[in-house]
Amino acid sequence: MNSSLFLQSDVSDPYLLYENMRNKNAVFWDESNKIWAIYSHKHCVEVLKNPKAQIPTINPDNIQKLNKYALDILNNLTRLSNGIQHEIGREISTMLFSKMKSIEISSVINALIQNDLIESKIDWVDSVSKKLPILILLKSFNFNDNDSNFISKNIETIVKIMLLKKTDEEVASINEISEDLFSRIKKYLFNIVDESLLFSIGEKHAISSDQIIKIAVSNLIGLFIQSYDAGRGILSNSFLQIIQNKTFSDKTTIEKSVIETIRFDPPIQNTRRIATEDFYIGESLIKKNDLILIVLASANRDSETFKNPATFDIERNNNIENLTFGIGGHMCLAKYFSIQLAAEALWLLFDKYKTIFNTNQ
């Protein structure tokens, strides 16, 4: 393989490429793209845990020409990815997650299915996978219908804030909604979290009230982005694997299937870091400012960690050791929310719509 960067749609079997790289060069310098690609589970864990490998800055010097509100959201999300800002952001995000109220998803998923059901058929991805995670989050934070509709309608634009490269059209669409998005979410903030607790975090870290509000609003937007990105892929990929492997006998079996899908065919194939200092991975010297591609999907198929990794096996005892959501302090906070949501939604689907059991997909 000459390049570590490719579109999945351009490769018939990326997992075969990953296996070849793990066997030949698990820590690979991609000269054409000037980036390290890490393929083994062990070495991916080393990078993810290394404080000298940080999440790279998006949009330095605002070269993408985002407006004030979009820039505030992006900067508060990416700055929070590293150092003390990360600790602040995680503290706020944990507070936000703790304030979510429990939502009965059956009525939500039934409405989504019935609204788009045509001749007993439905587009699972467009009708459910792309809508359910964000709708459940919005309902759990008591957003009203008007604001929920605005955010749900624009979620595909909102997630583009985090793109490393954006087209002019994407920047324009982000700028168009960013002020409205920020103001709509800000008005709910103190209905969700205790004002005094939030400001106490700011005082502890010598951050102004205005800035801590920006951080909190951006974190809530970040939760929406994470849940949408993770949720739609897990709901779609898990559905396919459960159908193909006929693992829908009960809710526990479906939950195991979701976890195994996250390992076997993850919606998030890789993530990036940048070296802030020199360090070694194995015998390879990663130099300061080197870019690093952590190939999570390859790590999840590493036979050194997972027995018979190319086999979909819901009973494998360490499937939860997959790296799809990261590990440690940078683990995606939407991990358990996304797993539970997918398991609940898919069980409701398979339990109610029995004809799915007979599909030939």
N, C-alpha and C positions, 0 to 999 in steps of 0.2 A: 504494500500500500504506500503510495507516494505522498498522500495527504491524509491528515487525521480529521480534516473538516469536510463534511459532505452532507447533503440532504438525504434523509432516510428514504425519501421517495425515489432517489436515484440509485439505491442499492437494494438488490433483491433480498439479501440476507446480511444485515449488518453484524449479526452475532457471529457469523463465520469469520468476518474480518476481525472482530474483537478477539476471538479465540486464537487466530493466527498471531495477532500482536502480543497477546499474553504469553504465548509460547516462544516467540522470537525476540520481542523487545518490549517488555512490560512498561518500561520508562523510555519513551521515544521522543527524540528531538525532531520535530517537523520543520525542516529547513525552509520549505516553501512558504509556510505560514508563520514562521518564527514563533513557535509555541511548543511547549512540552505536552505530550499526551500520556496520561497515566492509565494503565489498563488493568492492573491486578488489584484485587481486594485489599491486600496488605498495604500496598503503596498508596492506594487511594485514601485509606484510613490515615496513613501517616501525613498526607498533605492536608486532609480535612482537619486534623487535630493540631497542625503546626501553626503557631501564632505568627510565624514569618510568612505565611501564605494567606493573603487577605483578599477580600472581594474587590475586584477592580472598579475604579471610578467610571461611571457612565457620564457622558456628556461633559468632559472637562472644558472649562471656560465657556460653557454654554454654546458650543459650536453648533448645536442642533437648533438654536434660536427658539427655545421654549419661552413662553411668557412667564410672568412673575409667579402665578399660582402653580403652574405645572412644574416650574423649577423648584419651588418650595417643597412640593410633594416629592419630587425625585431626589433632591439633595437630602431631605430628611430621612428618606428610605435608605439611600446608599451610604450616607455617613454613619447611619445607625448600624451598618453591617460590620463595623470594625471598632476595636478599642473600647474606650469608656462609653462612647456613644452607643455601641452595641449593647452594653449592659443596661443603659438607660432605656433603650428601645425595647429590649426584652422584658424589662420590668413593667413597662407600660403595656406591652402586648399581652403579657400574662394577666395583668389586671383586667384588660378588655375581655379576654377569653373567659375569665372567672365570672364576668357579669352577664354572660349569655344565658338566656332562659331556655328551658327545654321546649322544643317544638315537636308537635305530632306531625310527622312528615307524610303520613298516609293521605291526608286530605290534599296536601300540596302536590304530591306525585300523581294522585288520581285526577286532579284537575288538569295537570299538564298533559297527561295521556288522553283524557277525554276531549280536551280542546283540539288536539291535533290528530285524533284517531280518524283515519279514512279507510273505509272498507276493511276494518279489523287490522289495519297496518299503521305503523308509526315509525317515524325517523327517530330512533332512540337518542342519537347524538344531538341533533338540533332541537328536538322537543323536550328532552329531559337532561341529558348530560351537561349541556351548556347553560341550563337555567336553574336546575334544582339547587346546586351548592350555594349560589349567591342569594337565591330567594330564601333559603333556610337561614342563612346568616342575617339577612336584613330583618326577617321576622323575629329572630332571636334577640335583636337589638331594638325592636319596636319601631322600626322605620314605618312611616305611613305609606299608603298605597301610591301616592303621587311620587314621593321620593324613591320608593322602591322601584317603581316603573322606570324612572329616569336612570337610576344606577344600573338596573338590569339591562335596559336597552343599550347603554353605553359601555358595558363591562368589557367588550372586545376592544374598544378604543382605550379604556382605562389601563388595561394590562400592557399596552404598547409603550406606556411611560417607561417601563423597565428594559426596553429593547436597547441593545448596545448600539445598533445602527437603525436609524429611522428614515423613511422616505420623507420628502417635503409634504406629501399628502397626509402621512401619519402625524407629522408635527402639527400641521394645520388642524387636523381633527382633534388632537389632544388639547391644543390651545383653545379651541372653540368651546370645549366643555369644562375646562379646568377650574375656572372661577366659580361656576355654578356648582360643580362637584364639591369643591372645598367648602363653600358656604352651606350647602345642604347637610354635609356630614358634621360640620362644626356645630350646628344648632342642636344636634343630638348628644354632643359630647358629655355634657354634665347631667344628662338623663341616664347615661350609661355608667359613668364613673363618678366617684365622689370628688368634688372640686378640691377640697382640702388635701386629700390624699395625693391627687395629681400635682398640685402645687408644692407639696412637701418633697416630691421627687425633684422638682426643679430647684428648690432651695438647697437640697442636699448636694446637688451638683452645680450650684451657682448658675442656674439657667433662668432667664427671665420668664415671667408668666406668659408673655406673648409667644416666646419660642417653645415653651413646653406644650402649649396648645397646638402649635404647628406640628410638633413631633407626634402628639397624640392623634391628631387628625390624619397625619400621614401614615401612622401605624395602622389605623383602622382601614384606610385604603389599602395598605399592604396586606392586611388579612383578607380583604376581598380579592385581591390579585392572587394571593397564594391559594386560596380556596377554589377560585375559578380555574386556575391553571392545573392544580392537582386534581380537583374533583371531577372535571369533565373527562380527563384522561383515564382516571381510575374507573369511573362508571362505564366508559366505553370499552376499555380493554378487558375489564373484569367480566362484563357481559359476554364478550366473545369467548373468553377462556372457559367460563362456566358452561356455556352452550356446548363448546367443543369437547370438554372433558366430563360433561354431565354431572357436575358437582353441585346439585341444587336440592339435595334431599331435605335439608333443614337449614335454619338460620346459622347455626354454628359452622356447618360445612361451607356455607356461602362466605362467612367471615374469613375462614381459613383460605378460601379461594381468592378473596380480595387481597389478602396479605401475600399469597404466593404470586398473584398477578403482578403486584408491585415489584417483586423480585424478578420474575420471569420475563415480563414485558412492560417495563415501567414507562409511564407517560413522560417522565423527565429522564432523558438519556445522558445528559452531562451537565456539568457546571464549571465555572471558571474561577481562577485565582490569579493573583500576581505576587511575585516574591518581593518582600520589602527588605530582605537581607539575603546573603548567600546561605544556602543550606544544601545538604545532600539528601537524595532519595535513592536508597541502595548505593550504587557506586557512581551515580550521576550527580554532578554538581549543578544545582539550580542557582543561577546568578540573580543578583538583585535586579528587579524590573523585568525578569523573564515572565512571560505569560504561561499559564498552566491550564490545560484542559483535563478535568477529572472525569473519566468516562465511567459514569455510575452504572450504566447498563452492562458494561463489560465486567466490572467488579462483581456484579450480581450473578454472573455466570461463571465465576472462578471456581474451578474444581478443588482448589486448595482450601476453600471455605465451605462450599456447598457440594454435597454428594450428588452425583449424577445431575449436574446443573442444567443440562439441556432438556430434562424431563420435568413436566409440570406435576409437582407432587405436593399436595396440600398437607400431607402428614410429615414432611421433613421437619425435624425438630428445631432448626435454626433459621427458618425463612425470615423471621423478623430481623435478622442481622443484615438484611439488604440495606444498601446505602442510598436508595432513591431519594429520601428526604434529608440526607445528610446525617451527621452525628454530632453529639456534644452541644456546645453553646450555639452553633449555627444550624441546628436541626430545625426544619420547617415546623412552625407551631401549628400548621394546619394538618399535620400528619394524622393524629388520632381522630380529629374531627372528620377528615376525608374518608378514613377507613370505616368509621362507624356509620357515616352517612351512606356510603356505597353499600355496605352490608345490609343496612336497614332497607334502602331503596330497592335493591335487587331481590331481597327476600319478599318484599311486598309484591314485586312484579311477578316472580315465579310462583308465589302462593296464590295470587288472585287470577293471573292469566295462564291457566293450565296448558293452553294450546302451545305455549312456547316450548314445553317439554318435547313436543313432537317435531320441532323445527329440524330441517336438514342442513342448516348452516354449519 
